[in-house]
Amino acid sequence: MVKGESYTTDDIARLLKVSKLTVYDLIKRGELISYRVGRQIRVDASELEDYKIREQEVKTSLASKRHTEKTETFVRSVVISGQDSSLDILSRALEESNVIQPLRSHRGSLDSLIAMYEGRADIVSTHLFDGDTGDYNIPYIRKILVSNPFIVFKFIERQAGFYVTKNNPKNIKTWEDLKRGDVSIVNREKGAGARVLLDEQLRLHNINRNNVNGYNIEQTSHLSVASAITNGQADVGIGIENAAKMVGVDFIPKMKENYDLVILNTQNNQSLIDQVTNILKDQSFQDKLKTLGYTVDDMGDIIWEQ
């Protein structure tokens, strides 16, 4: 480690193997001490090392406590797949049960559902818009998890829309504006919910993707899309409102999207389903998500079961 070295939030997310939203959450809670250089947030390398040591001490303490108690409870590893920072909060809540070891996978919604179908994910988040029905998630879940019993929990609601540069100099307001010759976009990767939303809206508005400048230019998170707009790499991108606030771009809301959770409804998962239900209905857990700007009405309600 070079003395005086510091990292950006992108660097830290890569080094810790977490989402950039999680890094912002750590900074907000004071678990990582940061400072600004111009418009950029930075964290000293020594501070990052201290944080990693503190986290390892906590994990060691918990492991020691479990061993001392000589519990005979089976600790189950559970893969939680999705990219939103709300899933990191859910992961920590599940870990506190001492019977579940959450493992995070940062896949997009479609890839997460496919991973569940293939037995590689236990809790999956989805925000997939279906243009034919106007509904979120259920049409996709039923098709991908065909022949599998599952439960869909209502989780959070959030605003999806356009990221544009400050004051929206090109006056981008509608989906039709994306086909203008003077407008360029930055897209999300295949399988991401924002990519599905864009593709469905292009289909509904009879817009050929080949006529959308920048359609094949991809980023892998809401924050990276918003950052691309800030850096002048494109005029508009699709994403959620929270990332716009963090990066400092203007946001034009287009859809209120449902970000739901899916668990296979099997005998082996009954304990997991009960624990997730209890966490989602817990007021303190909901309050944590409210502070991030999410809507939590009816959180934990079962919106589909088969």
C-alpha positions in Angstrom: 0.0 0.0 0.0 1.5 3.3 -1.1 1.5 6.0 1.7 -1.1 8.7 0.9 -2.9 6.5 -1.7 -6.7 6.9 -1.8 -9.6 5.2 -3.6 -12.8 6.3 -5.4 -16.1 4.7 -4.6 -15.8 2.6 -7.8 -12.4 1.3 -6.6 -13.8 0.4 -3.2 -16.9 -1.4 -4.7 -14.5 -3.5 -6.8 -12.1 -4.2 -3.9 -14.9 -5.2 -1.5 -16.9 -6.9 -4.2 -20.1 -5.0 -3.3 -22.3 -2.6 -5.2 -21.5 1.1 -5.3 -24.7 1.8 -3.5 -23.4 -0.3 -0.6 -20.2 1.8 -0.5 -22.3 5.0 -0.3 -24.4 3.3 2.5 -21.2 2.5 4.5 -20.0 6.1 4.1 -23.4 7.5 5.2 -23.4 5.3 8.3 -19.9 6.4 9.2 -18.4 3.0 8.8 -16.0 4.4 6.1 -14.6 7.9 6.6 -14.5 9.8 3.3 -13.6 13.2 1.9 -14.2 15.1 -1.3 -11.8 16.1 -4.0 -13.8 18.4 -6.2 -17.0 16.4 -7.0 -15.3 13.1 -6.3 -15.7 11.1 -3.1 -12.4 9.5 -2.0 -11.4 7.2 0.9 -7.8 6.8 2.1 -6.2 3.4 1.6 -5.4 3.3 5.3 -9.1 3.9 6.2 -10.2 1.0 3.9 -7.6 -1.3 5.5 -8.9 -0.3 9.0 -12.5 -1.0 7.9 -11.5 -4.5 6.6 -9.8 -5.3 9.9 -12.8 -4.1 11.9 -15.1 -6.3 9.7 -12.9 -9.3 10.2 -12.8 -8.8 13.9 -16.6 -8.7 14.0 -16.9 -11.9 11.9 -14.3 -13.6 14.1 -16.2 -12.6 17.2 -19.5 -13.9 15.8 -17.8 -17.2 14.8 -16.3 -17.5 18.2 -19.6 -16.8 19.9 -21.4 -19.5 17.8 -18.6 -22.0 18.7 -18.7 -21.2 22.4 -22.5 -21.6 22.5 -22.0 -25.1 20.9 -25.2 -24.7 19.0 -26.4 -27.7 17.1 -28.3 -25.5 14.7 -27.4 -26.0 11.0 -26.1 -22.8 9.4 -27.4 -22.7 5.8 -25.8 -20.7 3.0 -28.4 -18.7 1.0 -27.6 -16.9 -2.3 -29.4 -13.5 -2.6 -29.3 -12.3 -6.2 -29.9 -8.8 -7.3 -28.1 -5.4 -7.5 -30.0 -3.0 -5.2 -28.4 -1.9 -1.9 -31.7 -2.9 -0.2 -30.6 -6.5 -0.7 -27.4 -5.8 1.3 -29.6 -4.6 4.2 -31.8 -7.8 3.9 -28.6 -9.9 3.8 -27.4 -8.4 7.1 -30.8 -8.9 8.7 -30.7 -12.6 7.7 -27.2 -13.0 9.0 -28.3 -11.8 12.4 -30.4 -15.0 12.7 -27.2 -17.0 13.2 -28.7 -19.8 11.2 -28.3 -18.3 7.7 -25.1 -17.3 5.9 -26.1 -14.9 3.1 -24.0 -14.9 0.0 -24.6 -12.0 -2.4 -24.7 -12.3 -6.2 -25.0 -9.0 -8.2 -26.9 -10.3 -11.3 -29.6 -8.5 -13.2 -33.2 -9.5 -12.8 -33.5 -11.9 -15.8 -30.2 -13.6 -15.0 -31.2 -13.9 -11.3 -34.4 -15.7 -12.2 -32.5 -18.1 -14.6 -30.0 -18.8 -11.8 -33.0 -19.6 -9.5 -34.4 -22.0 -12.1 -31.0 -23.7 -12.4 -30.7 -24.0 -8.6 -28.0 -21.3 -8.2 -30.0 -18.7 -6.2 -32.3 -18.8 -3.2 -33.7 -15.3 -3.0 -34.1 -13.3 -6.2 -35.1 -9.7 -6.8 -36.9 -8.6 -10.0 -38.1 -5.4 -11.6 -39.1 -6.6 -15.0 -41.8 -4.5 -16.9 -44.1 -6.4 -19.3 -45.4 -4.1 -22.0 -48.3 -6.3 -23.0 -49.9 -6.4 -19.5 -48.5 -3.2 -18.0 -47.5 -5.4 -15.0 -44.1 -5.9 -13.3 -42.4 -9.3 -12.6 -45.2 -11.9 -12.5 -45.4 -12.5 -16.3 -41.6 -13.2 -16.4 -41.4 -15.2 -13.2 -44.2 -17.5 -14.3 -42.5 -18.2 -17.6 -39.0 -18.7 -16.3 -39.9 -20.7 -13.2 -42.3 -22.8 -15.1 -43.2 -26.1 -13.2 -41.6 -24.7 -10.0 -43.7 -23.6 -7.0 -42.7 -20.1 -5.8 -43.7 -17.2 -3.7 -43.4 -13.5 -4.7 -43.1 -11.0 -1.8 -43.9 -7.3 -2.2 -40.6 -5.6 -1.4 -40.0 -1.9 -2.4 -41.3 0.6 -4.9 -39.0 3.0 -6.6 -39.0 5.5 -9.5 -37.4 4.6 -12.8 -36.8 7.1 -15.5 -34.2 9.1 -17.5 -30.9 10.4 -16.3 -30.0 13.6 -18.1 -27.4 16.3 -17.7 -28.1 19.2 -15.4 -31.0 21.4 -16.6 -31.7 18.9 -19.4 -30.2 21.0 -22.2 -31.6 18.8 -24.9 -35.1 18.8 -23.5 -35.4 15.0 -23.3 -38.8 14.1 -21.9 -40.4 11.2 -23.8 -39.4 7.8 -25.1 -39.8 9.1 -28.6 -36.9 11.6 -27.9 -34.5 8.7 -27.7 -34.7 8.2 -31.5 -33.7 11.8 -32.2 -30.5 12.2 -34.2 -29.0 14.7 -31.7 -29.6 12.4 -28.7 -27.3 9.5 -27.5 -28.0 7.0 -24.8 -26.0 4.7 -22.6 -27.7 1.3 -22.0 -27.6 -1.4 -19.3 -26.4 -4.9 -19.9 -28.7 -7.7 -21.2 -30.7 -9.2 -18.4 -31.0 -6.0 -16.3 -34.4 -4.7 -15.4 -33.6 -1.2 -16.8 -32.6 -2.8 -20.2 -35.9 -4.7 -20.2 -37.8 -1.5 -19.5 -36.1 0.3 -22.3 -36.7 -2.6 -24.8 -40.3 -2.8 -23.9 -40.9 0.9 -24.3 -39.1 0.9 -27.6 -41.4 -1.9 -28.8 -44.5 -0.2 -27.5 -43.6 3.1 -29.2 -42.5 1.3 -32.5 -38.9 2.6 -32.2 -36.3 0.5 -33.9 -33.3 0.1 -31.6 -31.0 0.6 -34.6 -32.3 4.1 -34.7 -31.3 4.8 -31.1 -27.7 6.3 -30.9 -25.7 4.4 -28.3 -28.0 1.5 -27.8 -25.1 -1.0 -27.8 -23.0 1.0 -25.3 -23.5 -0.7 -22.0 -22.9 -0.1 -18.3 -23.5 -2.6 -15.5 -25.1 -0.5 -12.8 -27.5 2.4 -12.3 -24.6 4.4 -10.8 -22.3 3.8 -13.8 -25.0 4.8 -16.2 -25.7 8.0 -14.2 -21.9 8.7 -14.0 -21.6 8.3 -17.8 -24.2 11.1 -18.2 -22.3 13.3 -15.7 -19.1 12.7 -17.7 -20.6 13.6 -21.0 -20.4 10.2 -22.5 -24.1 10.3 -23.4 -27.2 12.5 -23.1 -29.6 10.1 -21.4 -29.7 6.8 -19.6 -32.3 4.6 -17.9 -32.1 4.0 -14.1 -33.6 4.6 -10.7 -33.9 7.9 -8.9 -31.6 7.1 -6.0 -28.5 6.8 -8.2 -29.3 10.2 -9.8 -29.3 11.8 -6.3 -25.9 10.2 -5.5 -24.2 11.2 -8.7 -25.8 14.6 -9.3 -27.6 14.3 -12.6 -31.2 15.4 -13.2 -33.9 12.7 -13.1 -37.1 12.6 -15.2 -39.4 10.0 -13.6 -41.2 7.7 -16.1 -42.4 4.7 -14.2 -43.0 3.6 -10.6 -41.6 0.1 -10.6 -42.1 -2.8 -8.3 -39.0 -4.4 -7.0 -40.2 -7.8 -5.6 -38.6 -10.8 -4.0 -39.0 -14.4 -5.2 -38.4 -17.6 -3.2 -39.1 -21.2 -4.3 -42.0 -22.5 -2.3 -40.4 -25.8 -1.3 -40.4 -27.8 2.0 -36.7 -27.1 2.3 -37.4 -23.3 2.1 -40.2 -23.0 4.7 -37.9 -21.8 7.5 -36.3 -19.3 5.1 -39.7 -18.1 3.9 -40.8 -17.5 7.6 -37.6 -15.6 8.4 -37.9 -13.4 5.3 -41.5 -12.7 6.1 -40.7 -11.6 9.6 -37.9 -9.4 8.5 -39.9 -7.7 5.8 -42.7 -7.0 8.2 -40.4 -5.6 10.9 -40.8 -1.9 11.3 -37.2 -1.1 12.1 -36.2 -2.9 8.8 -38.7 -0.9 6.8 -37.5 2.3 8.4 -33.9 1.6 7.2 -35.2 1.3 3.7 -37.3 4.4 4.0 -34.2 6.4 4.8 -32.8 5.4 1.4 -35.9 6.9 -0.2 -37.8 3.7 -1.0 -41.5 3.2 -0.7 -42.3 0.2 1.6 -46.1 0.1 1.6 -47.4 -3.4 2.1 -43.9 -4.8 2.3 -43.9 -8.5 3.0 -47.3 -9.2 1.5 -47.5 -12.2 -0.8 -48.6 -11.0 -4.2 -48.3 -14.4 -6.0 -48.0 -18.0 -4.8 -48.0 -21.2 -6.7 
